[in-house]
Amino acid sequence: MNSDQVRTASAIVSVVALCFIILGSVLAMTWEGELAPTTSEELGEAIFSLFGPTLIVLGVLMFAAMLGGVFIAQEEKE
């Protein structure tokens, strides 16, 4: 296997692993009760206390996307 194939294989494994992590964090949450009107304070508390692991995974995903964008946008040196 050449380096391009290794890079492609590792990218595929990374994407699949990330999908499993996101899916696992969503499925691990307990979805309680019915939907009711909420205040912005309740929404903030829910985001940071109940959905903390999901928020961290999404933050890592956005960081990886930002690094990928910078890598793609950089100019090659000749």
C-alpha positions in Angstrom: 0.0 0.0 0.0 1.3 3.4 -0.9 0.9 6.5 1.3 -2.2 7.8 -0.4 -4.0 4.5 0.2 -2.9 4.5 3.9 -4.1 8.1 4.2 -7.5 7.3 2.6 -7.9 4.3 4.8 -7.1 6.2 8.0 -9.5 9.0 7.0 -12.3 6.5 6.4 -11.7 4.8 9.8 -11.6 8.2 11.5 -14.9 9.3 9.9 -16.6 6.0 10.9 -15.3 6.2 14.4 -16.5 9.8 14.7 -19.9 8.8 13.5 -20.1 6.1 16.1 -19.0 8.5 18.8 -21.7 11.0 17.8 -24.4 8.4 17.5 -23.4 6.8 20.8 -23.5 10.2 22.6 -27.0 11.0 21.2 -28.4 7.5 22.0 -26.9 7.6 25.5 -29.0 10.7 26.4 -32.2 10.2 28.3 -35.0 12.0 26.5 -37.5 12.8 29.2 -41.1 14.0 29.1 -42.9 16.1 26.5 -41.8 19.3 24.9 -42.8 22.4 26.8 -42.0 26.1 26.4 -38.6 27.0 27.9 -36.8 30.1 28.9 -33.3 31.0 27.6 -31.9 30.2 31.1 -33.4 26.7 31.0 -32.0 26.2 27.5 -28.5 27.2 28.5 -28.6 25.0 31.5 -29.8 22.0 29.4 -27.1 22.6 26.7 -24.2 22.7 29.2 -25.4 20.2 31.8 -27.5 17.6 30.0 -25.8 17.7 26.6 -22.2 18.2 27.7 -20.7 15.1 26.0 -22.5 15.9 22.7 -21.3 19.5 22.9 -17.7 18.4 23.3 -18.0 15.9 20.4 -19.4 18.7 18.2 -16.7 21.0 19.3 -14.0 18.5 18.3 -15.8 17.9 15.0 -15.9 21.7 14.2 -12.2 22.0 15.2 -11.3 19.2 12.8 -13.3 20.8 10.0 -11.5 24.1 10.7 -8.1 22.5 10.5 -9.1 20.7 7.3 -10.2 24.0 5.8 -6.9 25.7 6.6 -5.0 22.7 5.2 -6.9 22.8 2.0 -6.6 26.6 1.7 -2.9 26.8 2.2 -0.7 27.4 -0.8 1.9 24.8 -1.8 5.5 25.7 -1.7 7.5 25.1 -4.8 
